[in-house]
Amino acid sequence: MALALTPIMLVPTTTGSLGEVSVETGLAAGLVGVVVGVLTFLALDLNRVDFGHVDDAVALVVMLALVVVVTVVVWLVVPPGATPTFMVGCVAFVWAMALSGVSRHVVWPRFAAEGG
């Protein structure tokens, strides 16, 4: 998901069709995205949140509804000039979630097994 979303979110920013992102605001958005992504991963992982038991049709309807709600909230909260910066933060969030999951469930068990 992180690989698929990165070009979708960053190509309009790099072409300038949405606006420019300064280095300072890009770094700040990236840092906030990483911190929130890691904290979200830890909150979900430590509480063992599992949606495996949810019916696929129900999950699809809920996800579509969440996309609509989040889109409306973003339109209302994020100022139009800050959209490219927000996208940088979103990409940082998605990558932080993905890399946290890989490090926690793939890298760490292999490291612990070799070291122990």
C-alpha positions in Angstrom: 0.0 0.0 0.0 2.8 2.4 0.8 4.5 1.7 -2.5 1.2 2.3 -4.4 0.2 5.5 -2.5 3.6 7.2 -2.6 3.6 8.1 -6.3 -0.2 8.9 -6.3 0.3 11.4 -3.5 3.6 12.9 -4.5 3.5 13.2 -8.3 1.1 16.1 -8.2 3.3 17.8 -5.6 6.5 17.3 -7.5 5.0 18.5 -10.8 3.8 21.7 -9.1 0.2 21.1 -10.1 -1.0 21.3 -6.5 1.6 23.8 -5.3 5.1 23.9 -3.9 6.3 22.5 -0.6 9.1 24.3 1.2 11.9 22.3 2.8 11.0 23.5 6.3 7.3 22.6 6.0 8.0 19.4 4.2 10.4 18.3 7.0 7.9 19.3 9.7 5.1 17.5 8.0 7.2 14.4 7.5 8.3 14.4 11.1 4.7 14.7 12.3 3.6 12.0 9.9 6.4 9.6 11.1 5.6 10.2 14.8 1.9 9.8 14.4 2.4 6.7 12.1 4.6 5.0 14.7 2.3 5.8 17.6 -0.7 4.6 15.6 1.0 1.4 14.7 2.0 0.8 18.4 -1.5 1.6 19.6 -3.1 -0.9 17.2 -0.4 -3.6 17.6 -0.1 -3.5 21.4 -3.9 -3.6 21.7 -4.0 -6.5 19.2 -6.6 -4.9 17.0 -7.7 -7.5 14.5 -10.4 -7.0 11.9 -10.1 -10.5 10.4 -13.5 -11.6 11.7 -15.3 -8.8 9.9 -17.3 -9.7 6.8 -15.6 -8.5 3.6 -18.8 -6.7 2.3 -19.2 -4.9 5.7 -15.5 -3.9 5.7 -15.8 -2.5 2.1 -18.9 -0.4 3.0 -17.2 0.9 6.2 -14.0 1.7 4.3 -15.9 3.6 1.6 -17.8 5.5 4.2 -14.5 6.4 6.0 -13.0 7.6 2.8 -15.9 10.0 2.3 -15.8 11.2 5.9 -12.0 11.7 6.0 -12.1 13.5 2.6 -14.7 15.9 3.9 -12.8 16.5 7.1 -9.5 17.1 5.3 -11.3 19.6 2.9 -12.7 21.4 5.9 -9.6 21.4 8.1 -6.6 21.7 5.8 -6.3 25.1 4.1 -6.1 24.9 0.3 -2.5 26.1 0.2 -1.4 23.4 2.7 -2.6 20.5 0.7 0.8 19.5 -0.8 2.4 19.7 2.7 -0.4 17.6 4.1 0.3 15.0 1.4 3.9 14.8 2.4 2.8 14.1 6.0 0.4 11.5 4.8 3.1 9.7 2.8 5.4 9.8 5.9 2.5 8.4 8.0 1.9 5.5 5.6 5.6 4.6 5.4 6.0 4.8 9.2 3.1 2.4 9.7 4.4 0.0 7.1 8.0 0.1 8.3 7.0 -0.2 11.9 5.0 -3.4 11.0 7.9 -4.9 9.1 10.4 -4.1 11.8 8.2 -5.4 14.6 6.9 -8.6 12.9 9.7 -9.5 10.5 13.0 -8.0 11.4 12.9 -8.1 15.2 11.9 -11.9 15.4 14.7 -12.8 13.0 17.2 -10.6 14.9 16.0 -12.0 18.3 16.2 -15.6 17.0 19.8 -15.2 15.7 21.0 -13.3 18.8 19.4 -15.6 21.3 
